[in-house]
Amino acid sequence: MFSNLSDKLEKALHILKGHGKITEVNVADTLKEVRRALLDADVNFKIAKDFTTSVKEKAMGQNVLTSLQPGQLMVKLVKDELTELMGGEEVGINLSGNPSVILMSGLQGSGKTTFSGKLANFLKTKKGKKPLLVACDIYRPAAINQLHVVGDQIGVEVYSEPENKNAVDIAQNAIKYAKSNGFNVVIVDTAGRLAIDEQMMNEIANVHKAIQPQETLFVVDAMTGQDAVNTAKAFNDRLNFDGVILTKLDGDTRGGAAITIKSVVNKPIKFIGTGEKMEAIDVFYPSRMADRILG
Ligand code: GDP
């Protein structure tokens, strides 16, 4: 994960670690390299620039030049700044409803259906919940089947109405079904498209309005870099979602999406997907991610 970014940051900070005496020039050079590493990781220019400006101010404020271990201090400042940029503290999901309704949104192929299964499995096995999965894709029968396969795999019931072409109806019926059958979490998997289109946005906005979920999660493929950030922005403008799920972090992604999505949409990343298996789900901890990035 992020191996290229990690290597470049390691090299950038190495400059400082290697010097006995550190000058303002060394700090400036290091930060220039840090900025370049961020840009190469597909972090947008303004965020990368603000990042290094902020680290520089803090470094000067903490007298980095006269500190005992200037290299260590710089690494810490970069780590803290990365953690902050990715959201600071981890943020859990709201399970206060009865049932708690979770609406999944995102483009086709982002990993929505897979993640719906992973989340159901996580809530069942780690939180002792009784989840119901709901297939709300009214366009692709294959998507409904896929959710049934996932449900069978993890032993979670899947609600679907293959003949019904009204997504709002299906979602509402599913919630009624959950209430009368003792399910305490309802995870609604919706239809995605290959690109943002008005019909998809209207449909999910209607479902959102009708079922008023406790959590609306936006699922996005981390491999898509700045496109991921732009798509997040479009969905957030429409749905004002509660959190982001970043999938496919097991591939060698460049890191830009993970690092910048929080600051662009001001919504936390809540979970990450790290593989195709149902167990490949992790809570997103910004500081642990910063540790991994810095190696
Ligand atoms: P949807 O169209 O948004 O529902 O996406 P799917 O859940 O069908 O996922 C699309 C493809 O991505 C499938 O082949 C999944 O197995 C794969 N996928 C989903 N999440 C991950 C992940 O975290 N890592 C990897 N490597 N593949 C994933």
py3Dmol code that shows the C-alpha trace and the ligand (Angstrom):
import py3Dmol

protein = """\
ATOM      1  CA  MET A   1       0.000   0.000   0.000  1.00  0.00           C
ATOM      2  CA  PHE A   2       1.379   3.429  -0.966  1.00  0.00           C
ATOM      3  CA  SER A   3       4.859   1.973  -1.402  1.00  0.00           C
ATOM      4  CA  ASN A   4       5.919   4.653  -3.852  1.00  0.00           C
ATOM      5  CA  LEU A   5       4.821   7.471  -1.535  1.00  0.00           C
ATOM      6  CA  SER A   6       6.434   5.799   1.454  1.00  0.00           C
ATOM      7  CA  ASP A   7       9.731   5.415  -0.399  1.00  0.00           C
ATOM      8  CA  LYS A   8       9.741   9.036  -1.480  1.00  0.00           C
ATOM      9  CA  LEU A   9       8.902  10.368   1.966  1.00  0.00           C
ATOM     10  CA  GLU A  10      11.563   8.152   3.462  1.00  0.00           C
ATOM     11  CA  LYS A  11      14.077   9.600   1.023  1.00  0.00           C
ATOM     12  CA  ALA A  12      12.920  13.158   1.668  1.00  0.00           C
ATOM     13  CA  LEU A  13      13.192  12.843   5.432  1.00  0.00           C
ATOM     14  CA  HIS A  14      16.444  10.965   5.128  1.00  0.00           C
ATOM     15  CA  ILE A  15      18.119  14.185   3.991  1.00  0.00           C
ATOM     16  CA  LEU A  16      17.405  15.663   7.404  1.00  0.00           C
ATOM     17  CA  LYS A  17      18.189  12.591   9.410  1.00  0.00           C
ATOM     18  CA  GLY A  18      21.606  12.389   7.822  1.00  0.00           C
ATOM     19  CA  HIS A  19      22.726  15.884   8.820  1.00  0.00           C
ATOM     20  CA  GLY A  20      24.475  16.611  12.074  1.00  0.00           C
ATOM     21  CA  LYS A  21      23.636  20.260  11.923  1.00  0.00           C
ATOM     22  CA  ILE A  22      20.454  21.288  10.262  1.00  0.00           C
ATOM     23  CA  THR A  23      19.918  24.539   8.499  1.00  0.00           C
ATOM     24  CA  GLU A  24      16.881  26.321   7.243  1.00  0.00           C
ATOM     25  CA  VAL A  25      17.982  25.295   3.768  1.00  0.00           C
ATOM     26  CA  ASN A  26      17.886  21.600   4.719  1.00  0.00           C
ATOM     27  CA  VAL A  27      14.382  22.005   6.095  1.00  0.00           C
ATOM     28  CA  ALA A  28      13.254  23.827   2.976  1.00  0.00           C
ATOM     29  CA  ASP A  29      14.819  21.159   0.741  1.00  0.00           C
ATOM     30  CA  THR A  30      13.180  18.398   2.726  1.00  0.00           C
ATOM     31  CA  LEU A  31       9.788  20.005   2.528  1.00  0.00           C
ATOM     32  CA  LYS A  32      10.205  20.516  -1.191  1.00  0.00           C
ATOM     33  CA  GLU A  33      10.820  16.781  -1.516  1.00  0.00           C
ATOM     34  CA  VAL A  34       7.847  16.020   0.729  1.00  0.00           C
ATOM     35  CA  ARG A  35       5.667  18.182  -1.469  1.00  0.00           C
ATOM     36  CA  ARG A  36       6.935  16.452  -4.581  1.00  0.00           C
ATOM     37  CA  ALA A  37       6.197  13.057  -3.011  1.00  0.00           C
ATOM     38  CA  LEU A  38       2.644  14.153  -2.236  1.00  0.00           C
ATOM     39  CA  LEU A  39       2.102  15.479  -5.749  1.00  0.00           C
ATOM     40  CA  ASP A  40       3.402  12.203  -7.193  1.00  0.00           C
ATOM     41  CA  ALA A  41       0.909  10.390  -4.980  1.00  0.00           C
ATOM     42  CA  ASP A  42      -1.853  12.362  -6.735  1.00  0.00           C
ATOM     43  CA  VAL A  43      -2.483  14.809  -3.912  1.00  0.00           C
ATOM     44  CA  ASN A  44      -3.758  18.020  -5.429  1.00  0.00           C
ATOM     45  CA  PHE A  45      -1.438  20.984  -5.637  1.00  0.00           C
ATOM     46  CA  LYS A  46      -3.143  23.250  -3.114  1.00  0.00           C
ATOM     47  CA  ILE A  47      -3.385  20.567  -0.452  1.00  0.00           C
ATOM     48  CA  ALA A  48       0.255  19.575  -0.946  1.00  0.00           C
ATOM     49  CA  LYS A  49       1.332  23.221  -0.734  1.00  0.00           C
ATOM     50  CA  ASP A  50      -0.742  23.948   2.372  1.00  0.00           C
ATOM     51  CA  PHE A  51       0.615  20.777   3.912  1.00  0.00           C
ATOM     52  CA  THR A  52       4.262  21.769   3.603  1.00  0.00           C
ATOM     53  CA  THR A  53       3.564  25.386   4.591  1.00  0.00           C
ATOM     54  CA  SER A  54       1.894  24.184   7.760  1.00  0.00           C
ATOM     55  CA  VAL A  55       4.707  21.746   8.609  1.00  0.00           C
ATOM     56  CA  LYS A  56       7.250  24.498   8.004  1.00  0.00           C
ATOM     57  CA  GLU A  57       5.464  26.932  10.318  1.00  0.00           C
ATOM     58  CA  LYS A  58       5.268  24.296  13.029  1.00  0.00           C
ATOM     59  CA  ALA A  59       8.908  23.381  12.550  1.00  0.00           C
ATOM     60  CA  MET A  60       9.942  26.999  12.957  1.00  0.00           C
ATOM     61  CA  GLY A  61       7.577  27.453  15.906  1.00  0.00           C
ATOM     62  CA  GLN A  62       9.150  24.491  17.653  1.00  0.00           C
ATOM     63  CA  ASN A  63      12.698  25.603  16.950  1.00  0.00           C
ATOM     64  CA  VAL A  64      13.407  22.507  14.971  1.00  0.00           C
ATOM     65  CA  LEU A  65      16.870  23.770  14.088  1.00  0.00           C
ATOM     66  CA  THR A  66      18.073  23.845  17.673  1.00  0.00           C
ATOM     67  CA  SER A  67      16.217  20.771  18.880  1.00  0.00           C
ATOM     68  CA  LEU A  68      18.187  17.722  19.971  1.00  0.00           C
ATOM     69  CA  GLN A  69      16.843  15.445  17.293  1.00  0.00           C
ATOM     70  CA  PRO A  70      15.706  17.639  14.448  1.00  0.00           C
ATOM     71  CA  GLY A  71      15.205  14.702  12.075  1.00  0.00           C
ATOM     72  CA  GLN A  72      12.906  12.912  14.506  1.00  0.00           C
ATOM     73  CA  LEU A  73      10.980  16.076  15.197  1.00  0.00           C
ATOM     74  CA  MET A  74      10.426  16.677  11.484  1.00  0.00           C
ATOM     75  CA  VAL A  75       9.203  13.104  11.020  1.00  0.00           C
ATOM     76  CA  LYS A  76       6.775  13.649  13.877  1.00  0.00           C
ATOM     77  CA  LEU A  77       5.533  16.937  12.445  1.00  0.00           C
ATOM     78  CA  VAL A  78       4.958  15.332   9.037  1.00  0.00           C
ATOM     79  CA  LYS A  79       3.193  12.395  10.660  1.00  0.00           C
ATOM     80  CA  ASP A  80       0.956  14.619  12.770  1.00  0.00           C
ATOM     81  CA  GLU A  81       0.078  16.727   9.745  1.00  0.00           C
ATOM     82  CA  LEU A  82      -0.772  13.623   7.694  1.00  0.00           C
ATOM     83  CA  THR A  83      -2.926  12.283  10.533  1.00  0.00           C
ATOM     84  CA  GLU A  84      -4.752  15.594  10.787  1.00  0.00           C
ATOM     85  CA  LEU A  85      -5.286  15.764   7.040  1.00  0.00           C
ATOM     86  CA  MET A  86      -6.801  12.276   7.049  1.00  0.00           C
ATOM     87  CA  GLY A  87      -9.224  13.197   9.805  1.00  0.00           C
ATOM     88  CA  GLY A  88      -7.493  13.056  13.188  1.00  0.00           C
ATOM     89  CA  GLU A  89      -9.515  10.608  15.256  1.00  0.00           C
ATOM     90  CA  GLU A  90     -11.290   7.576  13.860  1.00  0.00           C
ATOM     91  CA  VAL A  91     -15.061   7.947  13.513  1.00  0.00           C
ATOM     92  CA  GLY A  92     -17.386   4.994  14.030  1.00  0.00           C
ATOM     93  CA  ILE A  93     -20.742   4.402  12.422  1.00  0.00           C
ATOM     94  CA  ASN A  94     -24.039   5.375  13.967  1.00  0.00           C
ATOM     95  CA  LEU A  95     -25.990   2.303  15.000  1.00  0.00           C
ATOM     96  CA  SER A  96     -28.559   4.106  17.128  1.00  0.00           C
ATOM     97  CA  GLY A  97     -31.634   3.318  15.034  1.00  0.00           C
ATOM     98  CA  ASN A  98     -33.938   0.382  15.521  1.00  0.00           C
ATOM     99  CA  PRO A  99     -33.261  -0.924  13.029  1.00  0.00           C
ATOM    100  CA  SER A 100     -30.198   1.154  12.105  1.00  0.00           C
ATOM    101  CA  VAL A 101     -30.418   1.875   8.416  1.00  0.00           C
ATOM    102  CA  ILE A 102     -27.222   2.165   6.394  1.00  0.00           C
ATOM    103  CA  LEU A 103     -27.419   3.337   2.793  1.00  0.00           C
ATOM    104  CA  MET A 104     -24.529   2.500   0.468  1.00  0.00           C
ATOM    105  CA  SER A 105     -23.769   4.826  -2.438  1.00  0.00           C
ATOM    106  CA  GLY A 106     -21.085   4.950  -5.101  1.00  0.00           C
ATOM    107  CA  LEU A 107     -20.278   4.171  -8.697  1.00  0.00           C
ATOM    108  CA  GLN A 108     -20.578   0.717 -10.235  1.00  0.00           C
ATOM    109  CA  GLY A 109     -17.392  -1.244  -9.664  1.00  0.00           C
ATOM    110  CA  SER A 110     -16.358   0.791  -6.630  1.00  0.00           C
ATOM    111  CA  GLY A 111     -16.872  -2.244  -4.400  1.00  0.00           C
ATOM    112  CA  LYS A 112     -20.280  -1.346  -2.936  1.00  0.00           C
ATOM    113  CA  THR A 113     -21.765  -4.826  -2.974  1.00  0.00           C
ATOM    114  CA  THR A 114     -18.595  -6.431  -1.661  1.00  0.00           C
ATOM    115  CA  PHE A 115     -18.364  -3.850   1.081  1.00  0.00           C
ATOM    116  CA  SER A 116     -22.041  -4.242   2.013  1.00  0.00           C
ATOM    117  CA  GLY A 117     -21.258  -7.900   2.679  1.00  0.00           C
ATOM    118  CA  LYS A 118     -18.074  -7.096   4.572  1.00  0.00           C
ATOM    119  CA  LEU A 119     -19.896  -4.597   6.764  1.00  0.00           C
ATOM    120  CA  ALA A 120     -22.756  -7.021   7.449  1.00  0.00           C
ATOM    121  CA  ASN A 121     -20.208  -9.676   8.384  1.00  0.00           C
ATOM    122  CA  PHE A 122     -18.275  -7.229  10.583  1.00  0.00           C
ATOM    123  CA  LEU A 123     -21.416  -6.103  12.416  1.00  0.00           C
ATOM    124  CA  LYS A 124     -22.585  -9.673  12.846  1.00  0.00           C
ATOM    125  CA  THR A 125     -19.334 -11.191  14.045  1.00  0.00           C
ATOM    126  CA  LYS A 126     -17.713  -8.233  15.846  1.00  0.00           C
ATOM    127  CA  LYS A 127     -20.708  -6.309  17.161  1.00  0.00           C
ATOM    128  CA  GLY A 128     -23.245  -9.052  17.690  1.00  0.00           C
ATOM    129  CA  LYS A 129     -25.790  -7.447  15.352  1.00  0.00           C
ATOM    130  CA  LYS A 130     -28.423  -9.110  13.224  1.00  0.00           C
ATOM    131  CA  PRO A 131     -28.086  -7.412   9.843  1.00  0.00           C
ATOM    132  CA  LEU A 132     -30.327  -7.619   6.791  1.00  0.00           C
ATOM    133  CA  LEU A 133     -28.842  -6.930   3.366  1.00  0.00           C
ATOM    134  CA  VAL A 134     -31.113  -5.272   0.808  1.00  0.00           C
ATOM    135  CA  ALA A 135     -30.632  -5.510  -2.961  1.00  0.00           C
ATOM    136  CA  CYS A 136     -31.889  -2.231  -4.378  1.00  0.00           C
ATOM    137  CA  ASP A 137     -30.330  -2.369  -7.841  1.00  0.00           C
ATOM    138  CA  ILE A 138     -33.343  -2.341 -10.158  1.00  0.00           C
ATOM    139  CA  TYR A 139     -31.294  -2.375 -13.376  1.00  0.00           C
ATOM    140  CA  ARG A 140     -28.933  -5.297 -13.089  1.00  0.00           C
ATOM    141  CA  PRO A 141     -30.354  -8.671 -12.057  1.00  0.00           C
ATOM    142  CA  ALA A 142     -26.720  -9.817 -11.771  1.00  0.00           C
ATOM    143  CA  ALA A 143     -26.205  -7.315  -8.965  1.00  0.00           C
ATOM    144  CA  ILE A 144     -29.085  -8.848  -7.011  1.00  0.00           C
ATOM    145  CA  ASN A 145     -27.632 -12.326  -7.509  1.00  0.00           C
ATOM    146  CA  GLN A 146     -24.214 -11.090  -6.453  1.00  0.00           C
ATOM    147  CA  LEU A 147     -25.620  -9.840  -3.141  1.00  0.00           C
ATOM    148  CA  HIS A 148     -27.356 -13.194  -2.593  1.00  0.00           C
ATOM    149  CA  VAL A 149     -24.041 -14.968  -3.152  1.00  0.00           C
ATOM    150  CA  VAL A 150     -22.364 -12.650  -0.646  1.00  0.00           C
ATOM    151  CA  GLY A 151     -25.212 -13.145   1.852  1.00  0.00           C
ATOM    152  CA  ASP A 152     -24.946 -16.936   1.571  1.00  0.00           C
ATOM    153  CA  GLN A 153     -21.211 -16.737   2.144  1.00  0.00           C
ATOM    154  CA  ILE A 154     -21.545 -14.875   5.450  1.00  0.00           C
ATOM    155  CA  GLY A 155     -24.852 -16.329   6.597  1.00  0.00           C
ATOM    156  CA  VAL A 156     -26.775 -13.062   6.368  1.00  0.00           C
ATOM    157  CA  GLU A 157     -30.273 -12.872   4.887  1.00  0.00           C
ATOM    158  CA  VAL A 158     -30.755 -10.831   1.720  1.00  0.00           C
ATOM    159  CA  TYR A 159     -34.001  -9.021   0.968  1.00  0.00           C
ATOM    160  CA  SER A 160     -34.822  -8.506  -2.716  1.00  0.00           C
ATOM    161  CA  GLU A 161     -37.823  -7.985  -4.973  1.00  0.00           C
ATOM    162  CA  PRO A 162     -36.524  -8.855  -8.446  1.00  0.00           C
ATOM    163  CA  GLU A 163     -39.798  -7.880 -10.158  1.00  0.00           C
ATOM    164  CA  ASN A 164     -40.129  -4.510  -8.453  1.00  0.00           C
ATOM    165  CA  LYS A 165     -38.630  -1.594 -10.399  1.00  0.00           C
ATOM    166  CA  ASN A 166     -39.116   1.000  -7.691  1.00  0.00           C
ATOM    167  CA  ALA A 167     -36.040   1.342  -5.482  1.00  0.00           C
ATOM    168  CA  VAL A 168     -37.814   3.492  -2.880  1.00  0.00           C
ATOM    169  CA  ASP A 169     -40.519   0.865  -2.505  1.00  0.00           C
ATOM    170  CA  ILE A 170     -38.040  -1.963  -2.104  1.00  0.00           C
ATOM    171  CA  ALA A 171     -36.019  -0.093   0.525  1.00  0.00           C
ATOM    172  CA  GLN A 172     -39.143   0.806   2.505  1.00  0.00           C
ATOM    173  CA  ASN A 173     -40.511  -2.729   2.307  1.00  0.00           C
ATOM    174  CA  ALA A 174     -37.175  -4.088   3.457  1.00  0.00           C
ATOM    175  CA  ILE A 175     -37.190  -1.863   6.537  1.00  0.00           C
ATOM    176  CA  LYS A 176     -40.719  -3.039   7.386  1.00  0.00           C
ATOM    177  CA  TYR A 177     -39.575  -6.616   6.924  1.00  0.00           C
ATOM    178  CA  ALA A 178     -36.570  -5.992   9.183  1.00  0.00           C
ATOM    179  CA  LYS A 179     -38.755  -4.516  11.903  1.00  0.00           C
ATOM    180  CA  SER A 180     -41.148  -7.424  11.952  1.00  0.00           C
ATOM    181  CA  ASN A 181     -38.391 -10.042  11.806  1.00  0.00           C
ATOM    182  CA  GLY A 182     -36.000  -8.851  14.481  1.00  0.00           C
ATOM    183  CA  PHE A 183     -33.194  -7.423  12.305  1.00  0.00           C
ATOM    184  CA  ASN A 184     -31.426  -4.508  14.005  1.00  0.00           C
ATOM    185  CA  VAL A 185     -29.319  -3.287  11.082  1.00  0.00           C
ATOM    186  CA  VAL A 186     -30.462  -2.820   7.476  1.00  0.00           C
ATOM    187  CA  ILE A 187     -27.773  -2.334   4.828  1.00  0.00           C
ATOM    188  CA  VAL A 188     -29.197  -1.048   1.561  1.00  0.00           C
ATOM    189  CA  ASP A 189     -27.028  -1.690  -1.506  1.00  0.00           C
ATOM    190  CA  THR A 190     -28.051   0.638  -4.337  1.00  0.00           C
ATOM    191  CA  ALA A 191     -27.486   0.759  -8.092  1.00  0.00           C
ATOM    192  CA  GLY A 192     -24.347   2.430  -9.349  1.00  0.00           C
ATOM    193  CA  ARG A 193     -23.345   3.621 -12.809  1.00  0.00           C
ATOM    194  CA  LEU A 194     -19.984   3.744 -14.478  1.00  0.00           C
ATOM    195  CA  ALA A 195     -20.064   7.518 -14.259  1.00  0.00           C
ATOM    196  CA  ILE A 196     -22.180  10.039 -12.429  1.00  0.00           C
ATOM    197  CA  ASP A 197     -25.529  10.573 -14.087  1.00  0.00           C
ATOM    198  CA  GLU A 198     -28.609  12.487 -13.129  1.00  0.00           C
ATOM    199  CA  GLN A 199     -30.971   9.512 -13.061  1.00  0.00           C
ATOM    200  CA  MET A 200     -28.764   7.583 -10.638  1.00  0.00           C
ATOM    201  CA  MET A 201     -28.366  10.627  -8.423  1.00  0.00           C
ATOM    202  CA  ASN A 202     -32.111  11.303  -8.399  1.00  0.00           C
ATOM    203  CA  GLU A 203     -32.851   7.702  -7.565  1.00  0.00           C
ATOM    204  CA  ILE A 204     -30.480   7.454  -4.653  1.00  0.00           C
ATOM    205  CA  ALA A 205     -31.516  10.893  -3.401  1.00  0.00           C
ATOM    206  CA  ASN A 206     -35.145   9.682  -3.411  1.00  0.00           C
ATOM    207  CA  VAL A 207     -34.248   6.508  -1.528  1.00  0.00           C
ATOM    208  CA  HIS A 208     -32.232   8.589   0.930  1.00  0.00           C
ATOM    209  CA  LYS A 209     -35.138  10.956   1.537  1.00  0.00           C
ATOM    210  CA  ALA A 210     -37.665   8.162   1.932  1.00  0.00           C
ATOM    211  CA  ILE A 211     -35.754   5.965   4.364  1.00  0.00           C
ATOM    212  CA  GLN A 212     -33.723   8.632   6.244  1.00  0.00           C
ATOM    213  CA  PRO A 213     -30.786   6.374   7.022  1.00  0.00           C
ATOM    214  CA  GLN A 214     -28.723   6.774  10.187  1.00  0.00           C
ATOM    215  CA  GLU A 215     -25.662   6.363   7.999  1.00  0.00           C
ATOM    216  CA  THR A 216     -25.120   7.111   4.361  1.00  0.00           C
ATOM    217  CA  LEU A 217     -21.791   5.748   3.223  1.00  0.00           C
ATOM    218  CA  PHE A 218     -20.023   6.590   0.011  1.00  0.00           C
ATOM    219  CA  VAL A 219     -17.876   3.796  -1.403  1.00  0.00           C
ATOM    220  CA  VAL A 220     -14.961   4.632  -3.656  1.00  0.00           C
ATOM    221  CA  ASP A 221     -12.099   2.798  -5.311  1.00  0.00           C
ATOM    222  CA  ALA A 222      -8.822   4.193  -3.932  1.00  0.00           C
ATOM    223  CA  MET A 223      -7.048   3.265  -7.169  1.00  0.00           C
ATOM    224  CA  THR A 224      -8.874   6.076  -8.977  1.00  0.00           C
ATOM    225  CA  GLY A 225      -6.899   8.862  -7.268  1.00  0.00           C
ATOM    226  CA  GLN A 226      -8.216  12.368  -7.834  1.00  0.00           C
ATOM    227  CA  ASP A 227     -11.239  10.975  -9.702  1.00  0.00           C
ATOM    228  CA  ALA A 228     -12.210   9.382  -6.400  1.00  0.00           C
ATOM    229  CA  VAL A 229     -12.069  12.771  -4.746  1.00  0.00           C
ATOM    230  CA  ASN A 230     -14.148  14.410  -7.495  1.00  0.00           C
ATOM    231  CA  THR A 231     -16.763  11.659  -7.380  1.00  0.00           C
ATOM    232  CA  ALA A 232     -16.924  11.998  -3.604  1.00  0.00           C
ATOM    233  CA  LYS A 233     -17.595  15.684  -4.010  1.00  0.00           C
ATOM    234  CA  ALA A 234     -20.456  15.079  -6.466  1.00  0.00           C
ATOM    235  CA  PHE A 235     -22.120  12.486  -4.215  1.00  0.00           C
ATOM    236  CA  ASN A 236     -21.633  14.601  -1.126  1.00  0.00           C
ATOM    237  CA  ASP A 237     -23.198  17.658  -2.782  1.00  0.00           C
ATOM    238  CA  ARG A 238     -26.272  15.560  -3.445  1.00  0.00           C
ATOM    239  CA  LEU A 239     -26.499  13.250  -0.415  1.00  0.00           C
ATOM    240  CA  ASN A 240     -24.512  14.986   2.313  1.00  0.00           C
ATOM    241  CA  PHE A 241     -23.236  11.547   3.244  1.00  0.00           C
ATOM    242  CA  ASP A 242     -21.779  10.619   6.640  1.00  0.00           C
ATOM    243  CA  GLY A 243     -18.629   8.787   5.756  1.00  0.00           C
ATOM    244  CA  VAL A 244     -16.369   7.390   3.074  1.00  0.00           C
ATOM    245  CA  ILE A 245     -15.367   3.790   2.466  1.00  0.00           C
ATOM    246  CA  LEU A 246     -12.108   3.493   0.589  1.00  0.00           C
ATOM    247  CA  THR A 247     -11.775   0.164  -1.183  1.00  0.00           C
ATOM    248  CA  LYS A 248      -8.972  -1.687  -2.944  1.00  0.00           C
ATOM    249  CA  LEU A 249      -6.250  -0.392  -0.671  1.00  0.00           C
ATOM    250  CA  ASP A 250      -4.585  -3.775  -1.055  1.00  0.00           C
ATOM    251  CA  GLY A 251      -3.503  -2.774  -4.555  1.00  0.00           C
ATOM    252  CA  ASP A 252      -0.555  -0.454  -4.918  1.00  0.00           C
ATOM    253  CA  THR A 253      -2.507   2.782  -4.913  1.00  0.00           C
ATOM    254  CA  ARG A 254      -0.691   6.059  -4.969  1.00  0.00           C
ATOM    255  CA  GLY A 255      -2.392   7.397  -1.854  1.00  0.00           C
ATOM    256  CA  GLY A 256      -3.891  10.671  -3.061  1.00  0.00           C
ATOM    257  CA  ALA A 257      -7.494   9.658  -2.376  1.00  0.00           C
ATOM    258  CA  ALA A 258      -6.802   8.452   1.153  1.00  0.00           C
ATOM    259  CA  ILE A 259      -4.858  11.554   2.007  1.00  0.00           C
ATOM    260  CA  THR A 260      -7.129  14.214   0.537  1.00  0.00           C
ATOM    261  CA  ILE A 261     -10.717  13.014   0.513  1.00  0.00           C
ATOM    262  CA  LYS A 262     -11.405  14.120   4.094  1.00  0.00           C
ATOM    263  CA  SER A 263     -10.240  17.661   3.541  1.00  0.00           C
ATOM    264  CA  VAL A 264     -12.164  18.015   0.270  1.00  0.00           C
ATOM    265  CA  VAL A 265     -15.579  16.757   1.410  1.00  0.00           C
ATOM    266  CA  ASN A 266     -15.085  17.231   5.141  1.00  0.00           C
ATOM    267  CA  LYS A 267     -16.377  13.758   5.881  1.00  0.00           C
ATOM    268  CA  PRO A 268     -14.341  11.057   7.568  1.00  0.00           C
ATOM    269  CA  ILE A 269     -13.113   7.848   6.005  1.00  0.00           C
ATOM    270  CA  LYS A 270     -14.739   5.221   8.219  1.00  0.00           C
ATOM    271  CA  PHE A 271     -13.570   1.901   6.834  1.00  0.00           C
ATOM    272  CA  ILE A 272     -11.153   0.606   4.258  1.00  0.00           C
ATOM    273  CA  GLY A 273     -11.395  -2.446   2.030  1.00  0.00           C
ATOM    274  CA  THR A 274      -8.199  -4.414   1.664  1.00  0.00           C
ATOM    275  CA  GLY A 275      -9.140  -7.377  -0.497  1.00  0.00           C
ATOM    276  CA  GLU A 276     -11.933  -9.336  -2.120  1.00  0.00           C
ATOM    277  CA  LYS A 277     -12.616 -11.597   0.841  1.00  0.00           C
ATOM    278  CA  MET A 278     -15.377 -10.850   3.329  1.00  0.00           C
ATOM    279  CA  GLU A 279     -12.838 -10.413   6.149  1.00  0.00           C
ATOM    280  CA  ALA A 280     -10.842  -7.790   4.247  1.00  0.00           C
ATOM    281  CA  ILE A 281     -12.280  -4.792   6.083  1.00  0.00           C
ATOM    282  CA  ASP A 282     -10.583  -2.480   8.571  1.00  0.00           C
ATOM    283  CA  VAL A 283     -11.695   0.482  10.623  1.00  0.00           C
ATOM    284  CA  PHE A 284      -9.830   3.519   9.318  1.00  0.00           C
ATOM    285  CA  TYR A 285      -7.447   4.999  11.890  1.00  0.00           C
ATOM    286  CA  PRO A 286      -5.789   8.150  10.500  1.00  0.00           C
ATOM    287  CA  SER A 287      -2.745   7.895  12.770  1.00  0.00           C
ATOM    288  CA  ARG A 288      -2.128   4.233  11.916  1.00  0.00           C
ATOM    289  CA  MET A 289      -2.427   5.081   8.250  1.00  0.00           C
ATOM    290  CA  ALA A 290       0.082   7.922   8.691  1.00  0.00           C
ATOM    291  CA  ASP A 291       2.427   5.456  10.411  1.00  0.00           C
ATOM    292  CA  ARG A 292       2.119   3.060   7.503  1.00  0.00           C
ATOM    293  CA  ILE A 293       2.731   5.797   4.983  1.00  0.00           C
ATOM    294  CA  LEU A 294       5.836   6.955   6.800  1.00  0.00           C
ATOM    295  CA  GLY A 295       7.043   3.378   7.156  1.00  0.00           C
TER     296      GLY A 295
END
"""
ligand_1 = """\
28
GDP
P -20.080 -2.547 -7.027
O -20.392 -2.527 -8.492
O -19.774 -1.173 -6.507
O -21.093 -3.255 -6.200
O -18.678 -3.318 -6.881
P -18.370 -4.833 -6.475
O -18.609 -5.037 -5.030
O -19.040 -5.747 -7.432
O -16.794 -4.856 -6.689
C -16.191 -4.711 -7.958
C -14.925 -5.568 -8.018
O -13.971 -5.078 -7.075
C -15.173 -7.018 -7.632
O -14.396 -7.830 -8.465
C -14.687 -7.100 -6.201
O -14.245 -8.397 -5.851
C -13.561 -6.114 -6.200
N -13.297 -5.512 -4.886
C -14.160 -4.926 -4.028
N -13.540 -4.477 -2.931
C -12.223 -4.785 -3.079
C -11.035 -4.562 -2.279
O -11.040 -3.970 -1.191
N -9.872 -5.033 -2.815
C -9.809 -5.662 -4.032
N -8.630 -6.075 -4.455
N -10.882 -5.869 -4.787
C -12.076 -5.449 -4.325
"""
view = py3Dmol.view(width=600, height=400)
view.addModel(protein, "pdb")
view.setStyle({"model": 0}, {"cartoon": {"style": "trace"}})
view.addModel(ligand_1, "xyz")
view.setStyle({"model": 1}, {"stick": {}})
view.zoomTo()
view.show()
